[in-house]
Structures are given as C-alpha cells and as structure tokens.
Amino acid sequence: MSEPLSPNRAAPSPDRAGAPEPPPTPEPPPSPEPPPSSSEPILTSAGPVPPPGTPRTGAPPPDLPFGTPGRSMRGNPFVFGFTAALGVLTAWWLVQAVASASSVLILIVVSLFLAIGLNPGVEGLQRLGLSRLVAITVVFLGVIAVFAVFGLAVVPPLTAQSTDFVERIPQYVQELQNNPLIRDLDQRFQLLEKLQRYVTSGDFGTQMFGGVLGFGQVLIGAVFNALTVLVLTLYFLGSLNSLKKMTYRLIPRSRRTRAGLLGDQIIDSIGGYVAGNLIVSLIAGVTTFFFLVLMEVPYALALALIVALTDLIPMVGAFIGAGAASIVGFFVSPTVGIVCVIFFTVYQQIENYWIAPSVMKSSVDVPPLATIVGALLGGALLGVVGALLGIPLVAAVLLIVREVVMPRQERA
C-alpha cells in the first residue's frame, strides 16, 4: 500500500519515479518595515512644511514651481501702516483730481441734464412718426435757434448803448462841472484834477487794458463752454437709451427690474421739470414782450428774452429779469418805471400761484419746502447750475425714499 503524499511535497513525475526529490527552496525572510516617523508635518498658512531633517527629493510640485512660499506678512504692522498710508494718499489724489476737473464735471452734468430735459420733445416727435435721428436734429436746431435769436436781440442794443455812452462822456463831465455840489467838492479836494491826472497816467491805461483782456478771456471762455455744452448735449441725446441700458446692467439681476422702473421715473421727472420750466419761462417772455411794446420801452425783444432766460433760475431769476426791465423803464420815464415794477410784481404772484403749479403738477411732485431747500442747497454748492439741478434732484431723492426706504422700514 502506497504512502499518502505530504502536503509539502509534490507528486513524483512519471519519468522520474525512482529519482530522489530535491530539497525545497527556502523562502526569503520578509524585509523589515521602516519605523513610523515620530514627527508630523508642520501646518502653516502656506501649506504643510516637512519636519526638519527630511531630505528634499524630486522637483517642486507643479503648482509651486518656485518652491513653497514663506509665512504670510498679513499681520505685519509695517505692511498694515504702508497699506493705510497708500489708501489715504490715493483718496487725497482722487479728491484733488475731482477738484481740478470740477469745471469739466459741471459741464458734463449740465449737458446730461439738458439732454434728459430735451428727451421728452424728441420722444414726442418720434411718436409723430419721425426717426430718432431726425427728431434729435429738429430739437437741436430749435435750441440753436433760441441762442441765435437771443444773441441777435441782445448784442446790437448793448453795442449801441456802449457806443452812445462813450460819445456822451464829455457831456457828462460838463454836467458834473456845472453841478454845484460837484464844483464845491472839486474846489475842496481837486477831484477833477486828480481824475484827469489818473486818466493821463499809465496806471489807467494798464488797468483798462487788463480789464479788457480779462473781459475778453471771460467772453471766450463763455463761448467755449456754451459750444461744449451743446456738443455734449447732442451726444447725450443720441446715446441716452444705450446709457440707460448700460447703467441698469451694472445692477444685480434680482433688483434690475425695479431699479429700471425707478430710474425711468426719475428721468421722466427731470424731463418733465425741464419742459415745464421752459413753458413757464416762455409764457413770462411773451407776456413781458407785449407789455414792453405797449409801454413803448426800447429793446423790448431783448428785455423779454432776458426775462425768459432768468426766469429759468429758481427763486431769484424772476427778480433779476424784472429788475433789468424796470431799470430800462425808469430811463424812459419815472412813470413807466413805476408801472413796470407794478406789472412784474403782479405777474410774479400770478405765475407763482397759478401758472407754475398748473404746469408743474403733472411733471414734478415736490413739496414747496423741499423745493426751497433743494434750490438753496444747490445754489450754495454749484451756484446757478446747482439751483437749476436742485429741484429735480430733490424729486429723485423723495421718490427713492418713498418707494425704497419707507417700505423697508415698514417691513422691519
């Protein structure tokens, strides 16, 4: 009977049945595992840092080609002070830049204001079937015509009066010499002699020439600013819709619809205010023209245009135009001057309590106190331009308070 095969022994091959089996090959002992490291990597703000003594093998990781960054300097007091000083200097530079460019910014704001005010007229012509380009051209030509008529009506009378005044200077001097009071003062203080010496000296010529140069510079600057405003207004009128769309896209999508509705309402309010103010001024100019023609006051058209333009200025503009027309009336005769003062006083009451409220009630809904405050603050900040912009800006602020701030306070 044959022995059973051992599990560690293989069955003999049939061709080697009688050969002795080779001894089994001993298996290699397992390699000993390295002992675990006793120190863990150091965690920093720049990432894990290997413990000291660890050899640096291989290339740096692909995301850090220049090696592992060092410790952050965010909490360094020197860095904080330098950053704060740099922020203060940047803010001061921006303030100086705005102050230096304030005149240009005022021209841009005035042009945008006029473009928004003329936009209702452009849209009205568009509703009649004209394209926007043709409507803008018609409105812009109308604005240029107003300025041209004003220049043709005002410049010739001023030139004629200046020439007449220069020609009558000797007559005025003779009248002063014949006046007893002036003669007495001349005998005491030699006024006429000192005046003659001053005129013939070089100081008078220098100051006169400097005054003429200064007036010429002011005139050239005014013409340049007027042309700049006209050109900017034309550009703003042409791109007003695209400007609105671009501005609305800066607002988050969740609030864009409501902000667009509020913005359109503000633009409509400004346009309505400008249109209403132009209508009120037109009524004042036409009424003044017919009154001055009836009273036979010279230069009635020029004075009527002055009254209409100054009536655009809130609060004080009407008094300026009425004063200029009344002074010319007093030159005609004291009676005509007194009648002019009475007429303008009565007309201002009618305009303030009947004409202006009737025209403005559908365009700008601003309480009287807010109107006065807005005009005063705007005039104190930017002069006449600020007084013109104050009322529609107050209307915009009141709209935002009524539609945004108050509902939020009610929900709080």
Secondary structure, 3 states (H helix, E strand, C coil): CCCCCCCCCCCCCHHHCCCCCCCCCCCCCCCCCCCCCCCCCEEECCEEECCCCCCCCCCCCCCCCCCCCCCCCCCCHHHHHHHHHHHHHHHHHHHHHHHHCHHHHHHHHHHHHHHHHHHHHHHHHHHCCCCHHHHHHHHHHHHHHHHHHHHHHHHHHHHHHHHHHHHCHHHHHHHHHHCHHHHHHHHHHCHHHHHHHHHHCHHHHHHHHHHHHHHHHHHHHHHHHHHHHHHHHHHHHHCHHHHHHHHHHCCCHHHHHHHHHHHHHHHHHHHHHHHHHHHHHHHHHHHHHHHHHHCCCCCHHHHHHHHHHHCCCCCCHHHHHHHHHHHHHHHHCHHHHHHHHHHHHHHHHHHHHHHHHHHHCCCCCCCHHHHHHHHHHHHHHHCHHHHHHHHHHHHHHHHHHHHHHHHHHHHC
